[in-house]
Structure formats: C-alpha cells, structure tokens
Amino acid sequence: MGFLSNTDSHIIALIIGALMLLGSFATIGNGSASKFDHDFALILLITGVICLGFGLGLIDLSQLKDLWPRNE
C-alpha cells in the first residue's frame, strides 16, 4: 500500500472515526430504521468516538488494553 506508507496511524484513525460517526448519525436520522439499525448505530457511535479520541491523542491504546479483562 504505497499511498498509506506516509500516513500516520492517528490520521487514519481520525478518518475512520469521522466515517463511523457519519454513518451512525445517518442511521439514527433515518425514519425507516429498525431497532437493530439503531442498536448498530449506537455501536458505531461509541467506536467512532474511541477512534477520534485515539486520532486526537486523547486516548492511549495501552489504557484501553488495561481495561480488557484477563485470565490470570
């Protein structure tokens, strides 16, 4: 992937997060969306905010890894 070799991971996360939020708001605003569509839009909204937080440098991935339950 030559065009992505010069792109930072934070820029990619910003773009993906913005697209997730756009899809989430479009689904929520759709009048004929079902309950499943609204539930999926909520998941997109949460992951979009996480991606934007990582892209802006507000969220560190090591902090998210610490929240994940481990079998110890």
Stockholm file with secondary structure:
# STOCKHOLM 1.0

chainA/1-72         MGFLSNTDSHIIALIIGALMLLGSFATIGNGSASKFDHDFALILLITGVICLGFGLGLIDLSQLKDLWPRNE
#=GR chainA/1-72 SS CGGGTTSCHHHHHHHHHHHHHHHHHHHHHCTTCCHHHHHHHHHHHHHHHHHHHHHHTSSCHHHHHHHSCCCC
#=GC SS_cons        CGGGTTSCHHHHHHHHHHHHHHHHHHHHHCTTCCHHHHHHHHHHHHHHHHHHHHHHTSSCHHHHHHHSCCCC
//
